[in-house]
Amino acid sequence: MTNSNIIKMKTALIAITVLLSSFFGFAQNQAAKFGYVDTDYIMSQIPEYKAAQSELDKTSMNWQKEIENKYAEVEKLNKAYQADAILLTEEMKKKREGEIAAREKEVKDLQKQRFGVDGEFYKKRQELVKPIQDKVYNAIKVIAEKNALGFILDKSGQVSILYANSKYDKSDEVLVYLGYKK
């Protein structure tokens, strides 16, 4: 199990613990009303999100193809070096090995620049998707307050629901509030 998965599991467990303890504390005073939404479903119904996702997919594929082509060039250089190695002097070998290593480092740096933790892809995703997500989460808050709900759970995330009565699903109501038809 990777550190990332462990952190996600711990975060989910903490969220569940806080949610349940809040729920039971609130339930002692009065019956808590709750609802749930499916943010994956909501997002899939929003044309701007689909367009943003499509643009991100296209960008990702183009960048990935560019990186693969550069790795292929490095591989070509390496094969050519292997073929010529017996004919080269030690000085010439070191020079070619250095060139290959430098090209490989360039490709790795480009890959990190594009797809790294704070890379261009992450920034582009933030630019295109975050405003839509913020709009959805604000709508969820309004719907929760309008319906006097104590909780709204997201059934599409890591915190899963084992049973959900569809009468509490507020996904379509969020879409209507945002101005989208089902």
ABEGO torsion letter per residue (X at the ends): XBAAAAAAAAAAAAAAAAAAAAAAAAAAABBBBBBBBBAAAAAAABAAAAAAAAAAAAAAAAAAAAAAAAAAAAAAAAAAAAAAAAABBAAAAAAAAAAAAAAAAAAAAAAAAAABAABAAAAAAAAAAAAAAAAAAAAAAAAAAAAGBABBBBAABABBBABBBAAABAAAAAAAAAGBBX
